[in-house]
Each structure stands twice: as structure tokens, then as C-alpha cells.
Amino acid sequence: MSLGEFELIDAYFRQESGGVGVAMGIGDDCALLEVPAGQQLAVSMDTLVGDVHFPKNADPELIAERALRVNLSDLAAMGAEPLWFTLGLTLPKADAQWVKAFSQGLFRVAREFDVALVGGDTTRGNLSMTIQVHGAVTPGMSLLRGNASVGDQVYVTGALGDGAAALAVIKQELGVDTSAFNYLMGRYYRPQPQVKAGRALVGVANAAIDISDGLIADLGHICEKSVVGANIHLEKIPLSESVAKLVSFEQGLEWALSGGDDYQLCFTVSPEKVDQLEGFIESGRLEAYAIGEITGDKGVACWYKGERVVPSGNGFQHFNPDEQSVGA
């Protein structure tokens, strides 16, 4: 069944367009939103394109989940509380069954993170979606890339390399059993935005970023903005049990360092705040692993048991002519 643009919006998107601070949601020329008193508005936007950022023939519920989750990850990296989002959806045709499934996945994530759809657009073309997320953060308390200092400890919030391993499975480059398949597909299509971790790190961490393009590339962004360097100790990088069982330690590290699509947070903590951070970890308030330190050098240096090593990859880049991956 095919529907027109406004019929699609009415049928599948308008019903859950309310939320906290929404004076006017879907249905007029603009949304009218009330930012919480004393808070700054954090805004981020990403576009996901079929067969670039996800397989276009994948389950539309999973495509929607991935699209919203990876956008919410940007709010997590700033320590922001999610509030609202908009959706620009481009479809080859107005397929009501596809859109219904897509909307079900989208609102499942929206309810999980208590974030409201407040507007957007639909148009015809190659499958893609642009999501803009909005969140609130206390002025002066955002986690910024440019706040790292020499001596800070570098942490990540969880296992790295799962996104790249999942992509290898999707591209049929890696065979796995049912258990590993389910785990890796969950990590690819349902990455967990580290919103709670980001909120817990406000006032504790100096700098933060979400790991979408690979640890080296994303920690490199912190280093560049903060005009510092970083040492990473490869033996300390956490790998999931699935990745550790499937491939060699070297392959797992390569995926962790340059594979991308993990959406964990990488953050830095000053020596004065390390005990507080470790207390969060011990109490179960936060999962995080110390993997290195910020230095006065330039760039990201990798070490393995005291010896300097040079990784083979640099991370995902959208305009690398040799990059054909469905990811990042």
C-alpha cells in the first residue's frame, strides 16, 4: 500500500510527537519548544545513507533503531540530557508497510530514552535519513573535546571492536555461530548510547567524545582540539568475549583502534578526579576502563607492554575513495 506524504506522517509519526517542553510538535510550520530553565540547548545532526551507513535491505525497525541511537550518542558525549529530535526521511517509494515498521523501531528507542519527535520531512529519493537531536546541559558543564590536559588519564566506557566485527559478519567476511551473530547484530543495529555515563561524567571528566570512527581517529580529535597528545596501552583496551573468541588479539585490536561503529565514550580525567571516577566504577554507577594518558606530544601513540607500535589503520573517513564499508 502506498500513501502520500501527509498520510504517512499522520499514520505513523504524529501520534508520539508530544513530550516535555513541547508547546507545539508535529502539525504546524515549526515546532515550539521550551528549553528547561537555566539550561543550554545541545544540538547535533547526522545523516545515514543506505549501503553507506547501513545495509538498505535490512529490517526497517533495525535501521530506525540504529539511526536514532547513533545520534543520541552525540548528546551522551556532551553530557546532555536528551529532549527532542527531528527526522528527515528520504524513501524510494511511499511503502506504508516499510514506514510502519520503521516508525515502530524509531519510537521504541524514543521511549527508551524519553526523547520526543517534534518535526521533520519526508521526500522521495535514495534511502537515507537525517536526524537532529536536541538535549539540555548546564551552562559551563558540557563535556568538550578541547578540555583535555597533560596528565589526564584516558578511559573508554566499554568493549571496542564489536562494530567492525559486526560489519565483517554483515559483509560475509566472517562466519559466526548463532550466539555471536545475535550479539554482534545487536551491537551494530542497537548500539547503546552512553547517556547515563555522559551525565555521570559531568563535573568529573575534562574532555569526551563518542567512538564512531575508531579509537585512534576519535581520541585524535580530542588531542587536536586540546593541543595535546595521547599514549594508548593496547593491552588495556577492552575487547568483548565474542571478538576475543572469533579472531586473533591483533585483529581485535585493529578493529578497536580503527574500525568504528562502537559508540562507547572516550574521555579524560584529571589526576585529582581519578579517585572519584574509580569510585563510580567500583560502585557500579559507571563502567569504564583506563587505557592511557594525555601527554604533551602531538597525536596518538600506541604502546604494547612498553614497546611502541604503529597500527595499520587510521579510522573511517567518509571521503576516502578506497573505503567501501557499510558503517560509521
C-alpha positions as CSV (number, residue, x, y, z in Angstrom):
1,M,0.0,0.0,0.0
2,S,1.3,3.5,-0.9
3,L,0.4,6.7,0.9
4,G,1.1,10.3,0.3
5,E,3.5,12.3,2.4
6,F,0.9,13.7,4.8
7,E,-0.9,10.4,5.2
8,L,2.4,8.7,6.1
9,I,3.1,11.4,8.7
10,D,-0.4,11.2,10.2
11,A,-0.4,7.4,10.2
12,Y,3.0,6.6,11.7
13,F,4.7,9.7,13.2
14,R,2.2,12.2,14.6
15,Q,0.9,10.0,17.4
16,E,4.0,10.3,19.5
17,S,5.0,13.9,18.8
18,G,4.4,15.3,22.3
19,G,6.8,15.4,25.3
20,V,8.3,17.5,28.0
21,G,8.8,21.1,26.9
22,V,6.8,20.6,23.6
23,A,4.4,23.5,23.2
24,M,3.7,22.6,19.6
25,G,5.0,19.4,17.9
26,I,4.2,17.9,14.5
27,G,1.4,19.6,12.6
28,D,2.5,23.2,12.0
29,D,5.2,25.1,10.1
30,C,7.5,24.9,13.1
31,A,7.8,23.1,16.4
32,L,7.6,25.3,19.5
33,L,9.9,24.1,22.3
34,E,10.6,25.3,25.8
35,V,14.2,24.8,26.9
36,P,14.4,23.9,30.6
37,A,15.2,26.9,32.8
38,G,18.8,27.6,33.3
39,Q,20.0,25.0,30.7
40,Q,21.8,25.3,27.4
41,L,20.5,23.5,24.3
42,A,22.8,20.9,22.8
43,V,22.1,20.1,19.1
44,S,23.6,17.5,16.8
45,M,22.6,16.2,13.4
46,D,23.7,13.1,11.4
47,T,22.7,11.7,8.0
48,L,22.7,8.0,7.4
49,V,22.6,6.7,3.8
50,G,21.6,3.3,2.7
51,D,24.5,1.0,1.8
52,V,27.0,3.5,3.3
53,H,25.9,3.6,7.0
54,F,23.6,0.6,7.0
55,P,22.5,-2.1,4.5
56,K,19.5,-0.7,2.7
57,N,17.7,-4.0,2.6
58,A,18.0,-4.5,6.4
59,D,14.9,-4.7,8.6
60,P,13.4,-1.2,8.7
61,E,12.9,-1.5,12.5
62,L,16.6,-2.1,13.0
63,I,17.5,0.7,10.6
64,A,15.4,3.1,12.6
65,E,16.9,1.9,15.9
66,R,20.4,2.4,14.6
67,A,19.7,5.8,13.2
68,L,18.3,7.3,16.4
69,R,20.7,5.5,18.7
70,V,23.9,6.8,16.9
71,N,22.5,10.3,17.0
72,L,21.8,10.1,20.7
73,S,25.4,9.1,21.2
74,D,26.5,12.6,20.3
75,L,24.4,14.0,23.2
76,A,25.9,11.4,25.5
77,A,29.4,12.6,24.6
78,M,28.5,16.2,25.7
79,G,26.9,15.1,28.9
80,A,23.5,16.3,27.7
81,E,20.1,15.0,28.7
82,P,18.1,14.1,25.5
83,L,14.9,16.0,24.9
84,W,13.7,16.1,21.3
85,F,14.6,15.0,17.8
86,T,13.5,15.7,14.2
87,L,13.6,13.3,11.3
88,G,14.2,13.9,7.6
89,L,13.3,10.6,5.8
90,T,14.0,10.0,2.1
91,L,12.4,7.0,0.6
92,P,12.5,5.4,-2.9
93,K,8.7,5.0,-2.7
94,A,5.9,5.5,-0.1
95,D,5.8,2.0,1.2
96,A,3.4,2.0,4.1
97,Q,4.5,-1.4,5.5
98,W,8.1,-0.3,5.5
99,V,7.3,3.0,7.1
100,K,5.2,1.4,9.8
101,A,8.0,-1.0,10.8
102,F,10.5,1.9,10.7
103,S,8.3,4.0,13.0
104,Q,7.9,1.1,15.4
105,G,11.7,0.8,15.8
106,L,12.1,4.6,16.0
107,F,9.6,5.1,18.8
108,R,10.9,2.1,20.7
109,V,14.2,3.9,21.1
110,A,12.4,7.3,21.7
111,R,10.5,5.8,24.6
112,E,13.6,4.1,26.0
113,F,15.5,7.5,26.2
114,D,12.4,9.7,26.8
115,V,13.0,11.8,23.7
116,A,10.2,13.2,21.6
117,L,9.8,13.5,17.8
118,V,8.9,17.2,17.2
119,G,9.1,17.6,13.4
120,G,10.8,16.6,10.1
121,D,10.2,16.0,6.5
122,T,9.6,13.1,4.0
123,T,10.8,13.1,0.4
124,R,11.4,10.8,-2.5
125,G,14.9,9.6,-3.4
126,N,17.6,7.1,-2.4
127,L,17.0,5.7,1.1
128,S,18.5,8.0,3.7
129,M,17.6,9.6,7.0
130,T,18.7,12.8,8.7
131,I,18.1,13.0,12.4
132,Q,18.7,16.1,14.5
133,V,18.8,15.6,18.3
134,H,18.3,18.2,21.0
135,G,19.4,18.0,24.6
136,A,19.9,20.1,27.7
137,V,23.0,20.7,29.7
138,T,24.0,23.0,32.5
139,P,25.9,26.1,31.2
140,G,29.7,25.6,31.5
141,M,29.3,21.9,32.3
142,S,29.4,20.4,28.8
143,L,32.0,17.7,28.1
144,L,34.0,19.2,25.3
145,R,36.7,17.8,23.1
146,G,39.1,20.7,23.8
147,N,39.3,20.4,27.6
148,A,41.9,17.6,27.9
149,S,45.1,18.5,29.8
150,V,48.5,16.9,30.1
151,G,48.5,14.2,32.8
152,D,44.8,13.3,32.3
153,Q,44.0,9.6,32.3
154,V,42.2,8.3,29.2
155,Y,39.2,6.0,29.7
156,V,36.6,4.2,27.5
157,T,33.2,3.1,28.7
158,G,33.2,-0.4,27.2
159,A,34.3,-3.0,24.7
160,L,35.7,-1.8,21.4
161,G,35.8,-3.6,18.1
162,D,32.3,-5.0,18.1
163,G,31.0,-2.7,15.4
164,A,33.8,-3.6,13.0
165,A,33.3,-7.3,13.8
166,A,29.6,-7.0,13.1
167,L,30.3,-5.3,9.8
168,A,32.6,-8.2,8.8
169,V,29.7,-10.6,9.5
170,I,27.2,-8.4,7.5
171,K,29.6,-8.4,4.6
172,Q,30.0,-12.2,4.9
173,E,33.7,-11.9,5.6
174,L,33.4,-13.6,9.0
175,G,31.4,-16.7,9.9
176,V,29.9,-16.9,13.4
177,D,27.6,-19.1,15.5
178,T,24.1,-18.0,16.5
179,S,25.1,-16.6,19.8
180,A,27.9,-14.5,18.4
181,F,25.7,-13.4,15.5
182,N,22.9,-12.2,17.8
183,Y,25.4,-10.3,20.0
184,L,27.2,-8.6,17.1
185,M,24.0,-7.7,15.3
186,G,22.7,-6.2,18.5
187,R,25.8,-4.1,18.8
188,Y,25.6,-2.9,15.2
189,Y,21.8,-2.2,15.0
190,R,21.2,-1.4,18.7
191,P,24.3,0.3,19.9
192,Q,23.8,1.7,23.4
193,P,24.1,5.5,23.6
194,Q,26.1,6.1,26.8
195,V,23.7,8.8,28.0
196,K,23.8,7.8,31.7
197,A,27.6,7.6,31.6
198,G,27.8,11.0,30.0
199,R,25.6,12.5,32.6
200,A,27.6,10.9,35.4
201,L,30.8,12.3,33.9
202,V,29.6,15.9,34.1
203,G,31.9,17.7,36.6
204,V,34.3,14.7,36.6
205,A,35.7,14.3,33.1
206,N,37.6,17.0,31.3
207,A,37.0,16.0,27.7
208,A,34.9,13.4,25.9
209,I,33.9,12.1,22.5
210,D,31.9,9.2,21.3
211,I,33.7,6.5,19.3
212,S,32.1,6.3,15.9
213,D,35.2,6.4,13.6
214,G,37.6,4.3,15.7
215,L,39.5,5.0,18.9
216,I,42.6,6.4,17.2
217,A,40.6,8.8,15.0
218,D,38.3,10.0,17.7
219,L,40.9,10.3,20.5
220,G,42.9,12.1,17.9
221,H,40.1,14.7,17.7
222,I,40.4,15.3,21.4
223,C,44.1,15.7,21.0
224,E,43.8,18.1,18.1
225,K,41.2,20.3,19.8
226,S,43.1,20.3,23.2
227,V,46.5,20.7,21.5
228,V,47.9,17.6,23.4
229,G,48.9,14.1,22.6
230,A,48.0,10.7,24.0
231,N,49.5,7.4,24.8
232,I,47.3,4.3,24.5
233,H,48.4,1.0,26.1
234,L,46.9,-1.7,23.8
235,E,46.9,-4.5,26.4
236,K,44.4,-2.4,28.4
237,I,41.9,-1.9,25.6
238,P,38.7,-3.9,26.4
239,L,37.5,-6.4,23.8
240,S,34.2,-8.3,24.1
241,E,34.2,-12.0,24.7
242,S,32.7,-12.6,21.2
243,V,35.5,-10.7,19.5
244,A,38.2,-12.4,21.6
245,K,36.8,-15.8,20.7
246,L,36.3,-15.1,17.0
247,V,39.6,-13.6,15.9
248,S,43.2,-13.1,17.0
249,F,44.1,-10.5,19.6
250,E,45.8,-8.5,16.8
251,Q,42.7,-8.5,14.6
252,G,40.5,-7.5,17.6
253,L,42.9,-4.6,18.4
254,E,42.8,-3.4,14.7
255,W,39.0,-3.3,14.8
256,A,39.1,-1.5,18.2
257,L,41.6,1.1,17.0
258,S,40.2,1.9,13.6
259,G,37.0,0.0,12.9
260,G,34.5,2.5,14.3
261,D,30.8,2.0,15.0
262,D,31.2,1.2,18.7
263,Y,29.6,4.3,20.2
264,Q,31.3,4.0,23.5
265,L,32.7,7.2,25.1
266,C,36.3,8.0,25.2
267,F,37.0,10.6,28.0
268,T,39.8,12.1,30.0
269,V,40.0,12.6,33.8
270,S,42.5,14.8,35.7
271,P,44.6,13.1,38.4
272,E,42.7,14.9,41.0
273,K,39.4,13.4,39.9
274,V,40.6,9.8,39.2
275,D,39.7,8.6,42.7
276,Q,36.1,9.9,42.2
277,L,35.9,8.3,38.8
278,E,37.2,5.0,40.2
279,G,34.6,5.2,43.0
280,F,31.9,5.4,40.3
281,I,33.3,2.3,38.6
282,E,33.6,0.3,41.9
283,S,30.0,1.2,42.9
284,G,28.6,0.1,39.6
285,R,27.5,3.7,38.7
286,L,29.7,3.6,35.6
287,E,31.6,1.1,33.5
288,A,34.9,2.4,32.3
289,Y,38.4,1.2,31.6
290,A,41.7,3.2,31.9
291,I,43.6,2.7,28.7
292,G,46.2,5.5,28.6
293,E,47.2,9.1,29.4
294,I,47.3,12.5,27.8
295,T,50.8,13.8,27.0
296,G,52.5,17.0,25.8
297,D,53.3,15.4,22.5
298,K,51.2,15.5,19.3
299,G,48.9,12.8,18.0
300,V,48.0,9.4,19.4
301,A,50.9,7.0,20.2
302,C,50.2,3.2,20.7
303,W,52.2,1.1,23.1
304,Y,52.1,-2.6,23.8
305,K,53.7,-3.8,27.1
306,G,56.2,-0.9,27.0
307,E,57.1,-1.0,23.3
308,R,55.9,1.5,20.7
309,V,53.8,0.0,17.9
310,V,52.3,1.5,14.7
311,P,48.7,0.5,13.9
312,S,47.8,-0.3,10.3
313,G,44.5,1.7,10.2
314,N,43.5,5.3,10.9
315,G,39.7,5.1,11.3
316,F,36.7,5.6,9.0
317,Q,36.7,8.6,6.6
318,H,33.6,9.3,4.6
319,F,35.5,10.6,1.5
320,N,38.3,8.0,1.4
321,P,38.0,6.7,-2.2
322,D,39.2,3.3,-1.1
323,E,36.6,2.9,1.7
324,Q,33.6,0.8,0.7
325,S,32.4,-0.2,4.2
326,V,28.7,-0.1,5.2
327,G,29.3,1.5,8.6
328,A,30.4,4.6,10.7
